[in-house]
Amino acid sequence: MGTSIVICCHNSAKRLPETLAHLARQVSTDALPWEVIVVDNASTDDTAKVALACWPAGHPAPLRVEAEPNPGLMYARRRGLAAARYDLVSFIDDDNWVCPEWVGLVHRIMSEHPEVGALGGQVEAVCEVEPPPWFEQHKGCYAVGRQAPESGDVTDTRGHLWGAGLTIRREAWIRLLSAGYRPLLSDRKGKALSSGGDTEICLALRLSGWRLWYDERLTMKHYLPAQRLRWAYLRGLHRGFGLAWTVLNATYRGFDRPEPRTLADRRWSTWWWPAASAARGLVTHYLRYLLTYRSLHEGEHEILHVEAQIGRIVAFMRYRNQLERARREIRTAPWRLRRAVEQLP
């Protein structure tokens, strides 16, 4: 069993050298087959040339570039999974600096737990400038920190893993696709701060019977440039979170629990109930923030909730005609593990 490291890139020429330098310093991998795949996702710079030039000549792990012309992180991930030669596919971003033991740990953990379909680790921030006072409270929005109190199975607790450093068992992914699974979200696309593709993958794996695992030994550093540490950027993230949460909640909610689904599950599975809830939240709870919406309100956490509510409303406008159809498809999907006590609306 080998490991394919997949780096999804969009105009990453300036960020790739440091990322590849850390990756090239892997230790204790002599007996482990592994490779590096750089997915060039509709880049307009020299991402491909830089990737090939930066990788050390004669390195035991070969590096190759795969082109994905369709912009969107989910498209890039699918290209990487299709191109991978090995059963373990570990995704790192173009600004992720993995620990020297990364490849060895991924192989060991996934070998010890054959029931695990996805694996995640611990992330430390490396900031270009001094982080603002609010960063510590919101670092999880940047996929920074611990994903669970301790290492172990997080399938029934946290229920998802960050896309940065996400390792997927390729067998699990192939089974999903061969049974007709198609993701809804395109995830991050260019400068658009859309999200949720990693959570959707985890939800699909859970529904098909695979487990999720977090291991704090699996560490990486996430480089954050100054522009990502601005309040306006965090606001944009929350709008994307609101959109993704709405789409995933409306389509997947209730199918991952063994007990019969509740009235709340049935309501949230429609498009109109969450839309009404989002509108009510904007009008009643956040009216005073909307009155001064255009100012930055640095540190005013309530404005982040406003952004999330707006993202939810955008989701209904964009996906309204798809949500109920997608939920019906998931309900009858051949890739989904059925529960005997499940009640269908």
HUGI-V475745 format. One line per field, one symbol per residue. ss: DSSP state (a for helix, b for strand, c for the rest). phi: phi as a letter, one per 40 degrees, with the letter a starting at -180 (. if undefined). A space follows every 50 residues. Layout:
BEGIN
ss = ???
phi = ???
END
This chain:
BEGIN
ss = ccbbbbbbbcccaaaaaaaaaaaacccccccccbbbbbbbbcccccaaaa aaaaccccccccbbbbbbccccaaaaaaaaaaaccccbbbbbbccbbbcc caaaaaaaaaaacccbbbbbbbbbbbbcccccccaaaaaaaaccbccccc cbbcccccccccccccbbbaaaaaaaaaccccccccccbccbccccaaaa aaaaaaacccbbbbbbbbbbbbbbcaaaacaaaaaaaaaaaaaaaaaaaa aaccccccccccaaaaaaccaaaaaaaaaaaaaaacaaaacccccccccc caaaaaaaaaaaaaaaaaaaaaaaaaaaaaacccccccccccccc
phi = .bbbcbbcbbfbdcccdcccccccccbfbdcbcaabbccccfcbbcdccc dccccdcgccccbabbcbccchcccccccccccccbcbbbcbccbbbccc cdcccdccccccbccccabbbbbbcbccbdccdccdcbccccfbhccaca cicbdcbcgabcccgcbbccdcccccccchcbccccgdbgccccahcccc cccccccchcbbbbbcccbabbcbcdccccccccccdcccccccdccccc bbdgccbccdccccdccccccccccccccccccccbdccccbccccfdgc ccccccdcccdccdccccbdcbccccccccdbccccccbcccbbc
END
